[in-house]
Amino acid sequence: MKRFAVALAASVMLTTAACSFAAAQTVRSEAAEHPRLVAAIRELEGAIQYLEAAPHDFGGHKAAAIRDSRAAIVQLRAALAYRARMDRR
């Protein structure tokens, strides 16, 4: 579990570092092509905020739900970035 968290954090850092301004512009245009993915990211971010602010732990599932939601956001952003790279070819 700990290795997954470290790998996920490293993946996020590498993805963020590798993204230049031009690539970010392309990702934004790609996001316009896939509004449901953008909406899913927004909804997941809102769910994370809600869970973090909640006073209860949802039967012990709160931490895992937050972790997995963050991982899903990383994957959705990676999917948009992939499409952007493919479209630049």
Backbone torsions as a table, in degrees:
resi	resn	phi	psi	omega
1	MET	NA	-43.3	-179.2
2	LYS	-66.4	-38.9	178.1
3	ARG	-62.1	-39.0	178.4
4	PHE	-61.3	-44.9	-179.3
5	ALA	-63.4	-41.5	178.7
6	VAL	-66.0	-43.9	178.9
7	ALA	-64.1	-39.8	178.6
8	LEU	-64.0	-46.0	179.3
9	ALA	-62.0	-41.9	178.6
10	ALA	-64.3	-40.5	178.9
11	SER	-62.2	-43.7	179.1
12	VAL	-62.5	-44.5	-178.2
13	MET	-64.9	-42.5	179.7
14	LEU	-67.2	-42.2	178.9
15	THR	-61.8	-44.1	-179.4
16	THR	-65.7	-44.3	-177.7
17	ALA	-66.3	-33.8	-175.9
18	ALA	-77.5	-13.2	-173.8
19	CYS	-86.6	110.8	177.6
20	SER	-87.6	175.0	-179.5
21	PHE	-61.0	-44.2	179.6
22	ALA	-62.6	-41.9	178.4
23	ALA	-65.4	-37.5	178.4
24	ALA	-62.8	-39.2	177.6
25	GLN	-62.8	-42.2	179.8
26	THR	-65.9	-40.0	177.9
27	VAL	-62.4	-40.7	178.0
28	ARG	-61.5	-42.9	178.9
29	SER	-67.2	-34.9	176.9
30	GLU	-66.4	-37.6	177.8
31	ALA	-60.9	-36.2	177.5
32	ALA	-64.3	-29.4	178.4
33	GLU	-77.0	-20.5	-176.0
34	HIS	-130.4	66.8	-175.1
35	PRO	-63.2	-25.9	179.5
36	ARG	-69.7	-33.8	176.2
37	LEU	-67.9	-41.8	178.1
38	VAL	-63.2	-41.9	178.4
39	ALA	-63.9	-38.9	179.2
40	ALA	-63.9	-41.6	177.5
41	ILE	-61.2	-46.7	180.0
42	ARG	-60.7	-43.7	179.9
43	GLU	-65.1	-41.8	178.2
44	LEU	-64.0	-41.2	177.5
45	GLU	-61.6	-40.3	177.0
46	GLY	-65.7	-39.7	178.6
47	ALA	-64.7	-39.1	177.8
48	ILE	-62.6	-45.7	178.5
49	GLN	-60.2	-42.7	179.3
50	TYR	-62.2	-47.2	-179.7
51	LEU	-62.9	-42.9	-179.4
52	GLU	-63.2	-33.7	-178.9
53	ALA	-84.9	-15.1	-176.9
54	ALA	-66.8	138.7	-178.7
55	PRO	-78.9	-9.9	-178.5
56	HIS	-115.9	169.7	-174.4
57	ASP	-107.4	14.0	175.9
58	PHE	52.8	48.9	176.9
59	GLY	66.2	28.4	179.3
60	GLY	87.6	5.5	-176.7
61	HIS	-99.2	-5.0	-174.2
62	LYS	-59.5	-52.8	-176.6
63	ALA	-61.0	-44.1	179.6
64	ALA	-66.0	-38.4	179.3
65	ALA	-64.4	-41.7	177.4
66	ILE	-64.2	-47.9	-179.4
67	ARG	-59.4	-48.4	-176.8
68	ASP	-69.8	-32.6	176.3
69	SER	-66.0	-41.5	177.1
70	ARG	-63.1	-41.0	178.1
71	ALA	-63.3	-39.4	179.1
72	ALA	-64.5	-39.5	177.8
73	ILE	-62.2	-43.9	178.7
74	VAL	-58.1	-45.3	-178.4
75	GLN	-67.2	-40.1	178.2
76	LEU	-64.4	-41.9	177.6
77	ARG	-65.9	-37.8	177.4
78	ALA	-64.2	-38.1	178.0
79	ALA	-63.5	-43.3	177.2
80	LEU	-64.5	-41.5	179.2
81	ALA	-64.6	-39.2	177.9
82	TYR	-60.6	-48.8	179.9
83	ARG	-60.0	-39.7	179.7
84	ALA	-62.5	-42.9	178.3
85	ARG	-63.6	-41.4	-179.0
86	MET	-66.8	-35.3	-179.1
87	ASP	-72.4	-23.9	179.9
88	ARG	-76.9	-17.0	-177.6
89	ARG	-69.9	NA	NA
